[in-house]
Amino acid sequence: MVKDTGTSVNDKITNDAKLTLVGTATGIVFSVDNGASWIASLDLLNQALVDDGAYRVDYGRQSGAAVTRLSPSSSVPTFVFTLDTSVDALDIALKSDSGLWDNDRITNRGEVVLVDPSLVESGAKIEYGMLAAGATVPVWAVTFRAVEGENKVFVRQTDVAGNVSDVWLDFPLDFVLDTHSPVAPTLALSNDTGTSDADLLTSDAGLQLDAVEDNAVLQYSTDGGKKWLDEFTAVVGHNIVKVRQIDEAGNISTVSNALAFVLVDDTTTYSADRALPVVAYSWKTHALLDGVRIQAGQSVQTTAADGSASFNPNGDPSLILLASRSVAADAAAVDKAVNLTDAIAILKMIVGLDVNGNGQAMSPYQSYAADFDGNGKVELSDAISVLKHVVGLSSPMPQWLFLDEADVNLAAKPALAPGKVPQVLATMTAPDPLHQGLVGVLRGDVDASYLGSANAQYLDRPYFDDLSAATGLSLSQFGVYPTP
């Protein structure tokens, strides 16, 4: 064999069947059919070796019409080899075309797969070729890794006989890899038709979105991100909506700000004498809190023993409530609630340990409670201050913080000033008076062991089931956990 083109030395696999004879060729004849017929010369033999497959070449010496077979023998063995002159071309495709449209060849995953793996010959070497910008010849490698942006990729196989499959340079797999997530859109009302430009009271539910990428798909959620829809339809009354965008490659942005607004049906007559009921309660024990001072404009109310108060908007369907509660009249219960266990809970929170045990999710209200000094951070200094308070050393005093029950979620802690509730939006166009819940958080009481004043009343479970259904908030943030 002149050329053994196989992948290993003397494997007798070749894509070039030209044979040569070592030693004298005088009178030598050859057979490729086990001696049934004989070929008179080496040139004629080479002309006969044209079809792919396995060959056995026997030798003989011709004298007149007779042939003396020389092989197989110990001195001149039969010559066996395999001729393989071709290999199938391969094609590749994206493993995941994650773009917004089928076969748009825009993806956030740069993996490629063979269209027909059965065409790969046993023992063949697969190579991938990348065609750089401006180049006409691809660079080949046995592994493929896509680059951000445009990719032009080819594939070929080299079989064990050394044959290289055809590559069509005019037809690469051409795709764009984009792994960068878009930014979160910003969300606002297009037209705030209320008495001020920022009261979030409107008869026009149109939304203004900024920072949206070209060709991106927008999705909306009204349940805190549990379910996403391609459209948003506001309802008369309270609305809370968030938005995210999905870019052309299928990358999903982080979630926008939550937009809370009231849609007013301007065909409905406003009733100026309709009251707004308010209830204040502690976040985990659900003790109704008396003595909560609530101010709405010039009107000031104090919650009764059942945690309730009521306000008349006096013709203004939107109110801003400020709430506070003194700890002095309830000092014994507060001191009992803010204890060593809370300092340990703050330390666990800082280092990322399970704060509540039994795998119970941490409530965002616990972060507020752990921020003992009210600087907007949970730090070692907060744990130290709680310890100082427990042993009677100089430290910040516990204080009550009140939050809108529908305005705090598990995803992020809003930046709220202590004692200040976010703007409460109420419309009197609803069939029944609207309700505003104020969640009380005692700073320092991380495990929420405050049980309320003597003879305190408590909200029952159905209240929180209804709240969760209406807002999409998790029950666990109100200390309601599944039964083990």
N, C-alpha and C positions, 0 to 999 in steps of 0.2 A: 504494500500500500504506500503510495507516494505521500499522501496527506492523511494522517489520523487526526481529524478535526474535532474529535470528541472532547469532553470536558476533563477526562483523565488520560494519562499516558497509556498507550497500547490498549485502549478499551475497544478497539476495532469498530468504532462508530465514526462514520465520515459522511460529509456531504459532497465529497469528490471521489468517485469510484475508480480513478485511474490507478492501475496496478503496475508494479515493476517486478522483474524476476531477479533474484539474487543468484549470481553464478551463471553458468553457460545456459543458453536457451536453445542449443542445437537439438532439433528433433523433439522438442517438448510441445505437447498439446494439452488442452485444458477442457474441463467439463464442469458445467454448472447444474447438471441434472443427474448427478450421481453416476456418471459414466454411460448414460443412455446415448449421448452424442458427444463428439469431441470437436473443439475449436482449434483450428490449425495454427494460430499465431496469437501473440500477446496483444497486437493491435486489434485483431478481430474480437478478442475477449473484452477489451476495454470498450469497444463499440457495443457489445452485448449488454454491458452493465448499465442500464438506463433507468430501470424501474426501481422505486424505493422498496426496501425490504431486506430480509436476511439472505445472505449468499453463503454457499459452501463451494469452494473452488478446488477441484481435484486435479492432480498432475498425472501425466502419462508420457511415455516415450513411444513415438511412432516409428515403426519399421515396416515400410511397404504399406499394406492395408491393415496390418495388425498394430494394436496399441497395448503396450505393456504398462499396466497401472502402477504408478510409483507411490501413490498415497491412498489411504493412510499407510504410513510406515514409520518406523522409528527415526529414520533419517530425513524424510520429506513428509511432514504432517499435512493433513488437509488444512487449507486456509479458510477460516470462517470470519465474516464481517457483516456489518449492517450498513446499508446505504440509506441515508435520510437527507433529502435535498430541499425540503420545504417545511415551513411552520406557519400556522394560522396567525393572521393579524388580530389584534385585540382592540376593544373599545372600552372606554370608561365613562362613568356618569357620577354626578354628585350623590353621595349617600343620603343627604338631606338638603333638599332645596327649600329652605325655611322662609323664603321670601313670601310676600303677601299674595303673589300670584303663582300658579303652577308653572314650572319650567321657565321662570324669569331669570334663573341662574344668578340669583342674589341670595346669599346665605350667610348665616353666622357660624356655620360649621364647615370647615374646609376639607372634610374627608371625602375621598373618592372610592368607588368600587368598580369592579369589572362588570360590564354588562352581561357577558356570558362566560363565567368561570370555567365551563366545561371545555373551552377552547385551549386552556392552558395545558401544555404537554407535561407529562411526568418528568420531574427533574429540571424543568426549564427555569431560567432566571428571569424574573419580572423586573423591569426598570421603568422609571417615570422620568419624563423629560419636561423641564420648565423652559419656556421661551421668554427670555427677558425682553423688555421694551427695546425695540429697534433691532433685535437680533433675528437672524434667519435660521440658526441652527440651535436646537435645544441642548441644554446641559442635562445629562442623564445621571440618575442615582437610583439605588435599589430601594430607597425610602422616599416618601413624598410628604412635604409639609407646606401647606398653602401659606401665602403671604397676605397681609392686609391689603385690600384693594384688588386690582385686576390680576387674574391668573390665567395663563394659557398652558395647558397640560397635555402631554402625549403619553402613550404607554407602548411598550414593546416587550417581546419575550425572545430569549435566546435559548434554543433547545440544546439537548445534550450533544447533538451533532454539530453545533456551532452555527446553525441557521438563525438569522435574525429576522423577525417578522417585519412586514411592511409598516411604514408610518406615513400617514397622509399629513404633510406639513401644512396643507391649506385648511385642514379641519381639526383644530385643537378643541379640547374641552375648555371653553371660554366662560369663566364665571368671576363674580365679584365677592370677595370675603369682607364682611363687615361685622366685627365683634364688639363694637362700641355701643353701649346703651345710650339712647337719647336722654336728654335732661327732662326733668319733670315739667310739664306745662304749668303755667300760672293761670289761675281761674278767678274770674270776677263776673259780676253782673254787667251786661251790656248797657242796661238802662235802669238805674235805681230811681224809681218814680216816687219814692216816699217824700216826706217833708224835708229831708236833707239828702245830700248826695251820697251819704254813707250810712244810712239807717238800715240798709239791707231789707227794706220793705218795698215791694214792687208789684205792679200789675203786669209787668213784662218779664217773662222768665227766660229771655235770651241770655246766653252766656258769652263772655269775652275770654278767649284763650290766646295766650302768647307763648312763645318759645316752642311752637309746633313745627316739626320738620316737614319739608315737602313730601307729599305722597304718604305721609304717616296716617295710620288708622287710630282714631280716638275711641277709648272705652270709658264708660262711666259707672260709678258705683254709688249706691245710696244706702249701703249697709256696712259701711266701714271697710270695704275692700274684700268682703267674702265672695261677692258675685259681681261680675263685670258684664256690662251690656254695651252694645254698639250705639245705642241711642239713649238720650235722657229726656224724660217728660216730667216736668214739674207738676206737683199737686197743689191745690189750693190749701194754704196753711204753711206749716213748717217744712222746709226742705234742707237736707244736708247732702251735698254731692262732692265727689272727688273724681278726678280724671287722670288717665295715663295715656301714653301714646306708644304705638308699636311701629317701629320704622320699617323700611322696605325689606330689610334683611331678617325681620322677625324679632329684633331686640326690643325688650320691654323696658320702658322708663320707670323710674321711681314714681311714687304717687304724688300728685299735686297737693296743694293746700286744700283743706276742707272749706267749702263755701256753704255757709249757713244763711238762709234767707227765708223770708215769708212772702209767698205769692198771694196777693189779694185779688179776689174776684171783684173787679170794680163794678160789676152789675149788682152786687149785694150791698144793701144799706148798712152802714156802720151803726152799731148800738153803743152809745156813749156810756150807758149805765151798766154795761156788762163788766163783772169783776174778774180779776186775774187771781186765782188761788195759788198760794205758794206753800210748799212743805219743805222742812229742813230735817235732815237725818244724818247719822254717822254712817260712814261708807261700808263697814263690815258688819257690825252688830245690828245695824238698821234701827238703832234707838232714835226715836223722834226727839228732836232737840228743842226744848223750850228756851226762852230768853235770847233768841237770836234777833239782833237788831238789824232790820232791813230798811234801807232807804231807797226810794224811787223818786227822784226829783226832789220836790219839797215835802213829799209824804214819807213818814217814818212809821213803821209797824214793828212790833215785837211778837215773835211766835209764841203761841199758847202752849199748854202742856202737851198737846198732840202735835206740836211742831208746825202748826199752820198759821198762816197770815193771809190777808187778802188786800189787793190793791185795785183801785178804780183808775183806769188810765186817763179819765177826764178828757176824753176826745182824742188822745194820742195813742194809736194802736201799738206803739213800740215803747219799751221801758228799758232803762239801765238800772240794774239792782246792785247795791253795795250791801254786803252782809258781814257781820262780826258777832262774836260772842265772848263775853268776859270769862276768864278762868278763875277769877278771884272768888266768885260766889260758889264755885264748884271745885275748890282747891283740893279737897281730900280725894275726890274721885279722879282728878287729873293726876295728882301725885302717885296714886295707886296704878294708874294706867301707864305712865311713863316710867319705866323701870329698867333693871339690868338686862332683861331679855331683849329690850328694844335696842340697847347699845350693841349687843351681840348681833342682832339682825342687821344693823347698819354695817358692821364689819363684814358679815357674810355677803351683803349686797356689793360692797366695794370689791371684794376678791372673786365674785361670781359664783358663790356657793348657793345651794338651795335654801332660800330664806324661809319658806313656809313648811318645808318637809313634805314627804309623801308625794313629791312631784307636783304639788299644787302651784299653779301659775302665780307669778307675782303681779299684784295689781299696780297700775300707775299711781294710785293714791298712796301706796307705800313709799314711792319715791318722794312724793311731797312730804310725807310724814318724816322720812329720813333726812330731809333737808332742814335740819333743826334750826340753823341760823338764818334760813330764808335767803341765801345768796344764789339760789338757782343751781347748786351743785350738791352732790352727795359725797362727802369727804370724810377723812379720818377725824377732822376737827369736829364733825357733827357727833360722832360716837363719843368723843372725849367730853363734849359739852353735855350730852345726855348723862354720862357717868357723873360729872360734876353736879348736875341737878339732883341726881339720885342721892348723893352723899351730902348735899347741902352746901356745896361750894358755889362761888359766884359763876353764873353761866346765864345764857339767854333763857328767858321764860318760855314755857310752852304757850302756843297760841293757836286759836282756831283759824282755819282757812276754809272758805266755802267756794265750791266750784259748781258750774252748771252740769247737771247730771248727764246731759246729752252732748257735752262738749269735750270730754276727755276719753281717749281711746288707748288701746294697748300699743299702738304703733309709735306714738310720740307723746312727750309731755309738753303741753302748750306753755308758753311763757306767760304766766299769770301773776299779777302782783298779789301778795298775801292779803287776804280779806276781801278781794275784789272778784266778783263774778263777771264773766264775760257778758257782753251786751245780750239782754234777753229780748227776743223779738216775739211779740204776741199780736195776733190779729183778731179782732172781734167779729170777723165774718164767719167764723166757725159756728156750727150749730150749737155747740155747748162751750162754756167757758174753758179756756185753755188752762193747763196746769204747768207750773214751773217747779222743778225739784232742785233743791240745793243740797249738795253732798258735803258734809262736814268732815274735815281731816284735822285731827289734833297733832300738831307738829311734835315729834318725839315718840308718839305712840305708833310705832311701825307695825306691830302685830294687831293693832286696833282692839285692844282689850278694854277700852272705855265702854262701860255698860250703861251710861246715861245717869241722869239724876234719879233720886229715889222715886219710885212709882212710875218710872219712864215707860212709855208705850213704844211698841215696835211695829214696823212695817212687815207684812207677811210676804211669802214667796211669790204669789201671783203678781204682786206689784212689779217685781223685777223681771218676771217672765214677760209681762206686757211691755216693759221698758226695753228689754232686749229685742223683742219682735219689732218694735217701732223704730229703733235706732240702729240695730245691728251691733250693738255693744256686747261684749262678752259678759256672761253672768259672773265669771270668775273675778272680774275686776271689782265686783260688789261683794266678794267673799262667799259667793255661792258656787260650790264645787260639786261635781258628780259624786254620787254615793260610791265608795270603794267597792 
